Amino acid sequence: MTAYVLVHGSHSAGAFWAPIARELGLRGHRVVAVDQPLHGAEAHLPLSYQTQDPDALATEPTPLADVGLDDFERRVTQAVRRAAHAAPGGRVVLVGHSMGGLSVTRVANAVPELLEHLVYMSAVCFSPDLPSINDIMTAPEAATAVVPAEQVIGDPAKLGVLRLNFRSGDAKDLAVFKEMFCADYADVDFLRVLAGLQPDEAGRVTGDPSVGEVATWGRVPRTYLRFGKDRLIPLALQDRMIRTADERTPDNTFRVRSFPAAPHMGPLDTGPIVDALAGVGS
């Protein structure tokens, strides 16, 4: 039996992990899917998002503007400490998807002794030359990334969040969101994914650095689940992050598992992902 702590990505929640967490649980493992602050069960949804008032949505304030990566890291570290206390051997497998990689790295710096393995599932993994999301998106390998520039609501600098209207009925908006997250999913599956996303993501998180320290993060075994059809974190960018991490810790390199047909949100058949996660546990 292995204990897993699962960390969601941008605009998401712990519920993202439900199919994977359920199967890991049925295989006898302990699983905790974390909600980051003001996400998931404690999400703050603007009233104007519910009413679909575009003018109000562009200016309505949100408490998520006051949240940063330190808050994310504290939330996940707390979950890791509690899960490790009840885990065989006192250590857990920490898994992050997408932006969840920020927390994985920060937590590995903070409590490496509580971690059996790190898993980055098409997730960000930064290096000193590109320490944040804002920095990594300037890399040439990010040039093909599908980003929702025209879909951003309001002024992120004033709102303090990246706000997207996932309830939009505009065909162009929906096409961009689908390409970002779900590639060639059927529309019915894409809409189900969209319904699980929340409009606001903490703006400060994109600029906060998250670089693994060789003496802490660098000593924890790690795996990268590489998604071949990811349009938000393109394959070339995933490969650069893997390569630069391995150059920093040549005695502890990524174990790489490739899923050539997987978009950013992962394959609809989560069985192979579960197999990969189960394979890193004790």
Secondary structure as UniProt FT lines:
FT   STRAND          3..7
FT   TURN            10..11
FT   HELIX           14..17
FT   HELIX           18..26
FT   TURN            27..28
FT   STRAND          30..34
FT   TURN            37..38
FT   HELIX           40..42
FT   HELIX           47..51
FT   HELIX           54..57
FT   TURN            58..59
FT   HELIX           63..66
FT   HELIX           69..85
FT   HELIX           88..90
FT   STRAND          92..97
FT   TURN            98..99
FT   HELIX           100..110
FT   HELIX           112..114
FT   STRAND          115..121
FT   STRAND          126..127
FT   TURN            128..129
FT   HELIX           133..136
FT   TURN            137..138
FT   HELIX           140..142
FT   TURN            143..144
FT   HELIX           149..151
FT   HELIX           156..159
FT   STRAND          161..164
FT   TURN            166..167
FT   HELIX           171..181
FT   TURN            182..184
FT   HELIX           187..195
FT   STRAND          200..202
FT   HELIX           203..206
FT   TURN            214..216
FT   HELIX           217..219
FT   STRAND          222..227
FT   TURN            228..229
FT   HELIX           235..248
FT   TURN            250..251
FT   STRAND          255..259
FT   TURN            260..261
FT   TURN            264..265
FT   HELIX           271..280
//
